[in-house]
Amino acid sequence: MTVRSNGASLVRVAPLIALLLSLSAQAFAAKGAVTHKQGSCDYFVVETAGGYDLLEWYGGHDPDKGDVLVGDYESYGMRDIYDVTADDELRVWVEDYGLSKEDALEKMIEQCE
């Protein structure tokens, strides 16, 4: 049995492979909107498909209520994420994620006292 390589087939498949890799990287990024923010407190709540996330702002763009955020903020730790609404980056500490609305608001109030 002889296996022949066809360069034309590889050229047709390469864009598909690149698209699939791009989509898989995006699958790990959360997308949500800022729903709650309290005055000068650095903590804010983001609603995502997985629940509510409590983030602490550490620098860069300071998001506003309603801003759409995209990034890896559904795991603990320091993260650089993107504010789609403002077209700017920010740095956050992920305090907690996947919370109910009530739990997220309670935790934000505790942090902002």
C-alpha positions in Angstrom: 0.0 0.0 0.0 1.4 3.4 -1.0 0.5 6.6 0.8 0.7 9.7 -1.3 0.8 13.2 0.1 -1.1 15.9 -1.7 0.1 19.4 -1.0 -3.3 20.8 -2.3 -5.2 18.9 0.4 -3.0 20.3 3.1 -3.5 23.8 1.8 -7.3 23.3 2.0 -7.2 21.8 5.5 -4.8 24.3 7.1 -7.4 27.2 7.4 -9.9 24.8 9.0 -7.3 23.6 11.6 -6.5 27.2 12.4 -10.2 28.1 12.8 -10.7 25.1 15.1 -7.7 26.0 17.3 -9.0 29.6 17.5 -12.4 28.5 18.6 -11.1 26.1 21.2 -9.0 28.9 22.8 -12.1 31.1 22.9 -14.1 28.4 24.6 -12.0 28.8 27.7 -12.7 32.6 27.9 -15.6 33.8 29.9 -17.9 36.6 28.6 -20.2 38.6 30.9 -21.5 42.0 31.9 -20.7 44.0 35.0 -24.0 44.0 36.9 -23.0 45.5 40.3 -20.4 48.1 41.3 -20.3 50.1 44.5 -18.9 53.6 44.5 -15.1 53.7 45.1 -14.9 50.0 46.0 -12.6 48.0 43.8 -14.9 44.9 43.8 -17.5 44.3 41.2 -19.9 41.5 40.1 -20.0 40.1 36.5 -22.9 37.9 35.3 -21.8 35.1 33.0 -23.4 32.0 31.6 -22.0 30.1 34.6 -23.3 32.4 37.3 -22.0 35.5 39.0 -18.3 36.2 39.4 -16.7 38.5 42.0 -13.7 40.4 40.7 -11.4 42.9 42.3 -10.0 45.6 40.0 -6.2 45.9 40.1 -5.4 48.3 37.3 -5.9 49.3 33.7 -9.3 50.3 32.6 -11.8 50.7 35.5 -15.0 49.0 34.2 -18.5 50.5 34.6 -21.8 48.8 35.1 -23.0 47.3 31.9 -19.5 46.8 30.4 -18.9 43.5 28.7 -15.8 41.7 29.9 -14.0 38.8 28.1 -11.2 36.7 29.6 -10.1 33.8 31.8 -11.8 35.1 34.9 -13.6 31.9 35.9 -10.6 30.5 37.8 -8.9 31.9 40.8 -6.0 34.3 40.6 -4.7 37.4 39.0 -5.9 37.8 35.4 -5.5 40.3 32.5 -8.9 40.6 30.8 -10.5 42.7 28.1 -13.4 45.2 28.3 -15.1 44.9 25.0 -17.3 48.0 25.7 -14.4 50.3 26.4 -12.0 48.5 24.0 -9.4 48.4 26.8 -7.6 46.0 29.1 -7.7 45.6 32.9 -6.2 43.5 35.5 -8.3 41.8 38.1 -8.1 39.4 41.0 -10.7 36.6 40.8 -12.1 36.5 44.3 -14.8 33.9 43.4 -16.9 32.7 40.5 -19.9 30.6 39.6 -21.9 32.1 42.5 -25.6 32.8 42.8 -26.6 36.4 42.5 -27.3 36.6 46.2 -24.0 35.1 47.2 -22.0 37.3 44.9 -23.7 40.5 46.2 -23.3 39.4 49.8 -19.5 38.8 49.3 -19.1 42.1 47.4 -20.8 44.0 50.3 -18.5 42.2 52.8 -15.4 43.3 50.8 -16.7 46.8 50.3 -17.3 47.6 54.0 
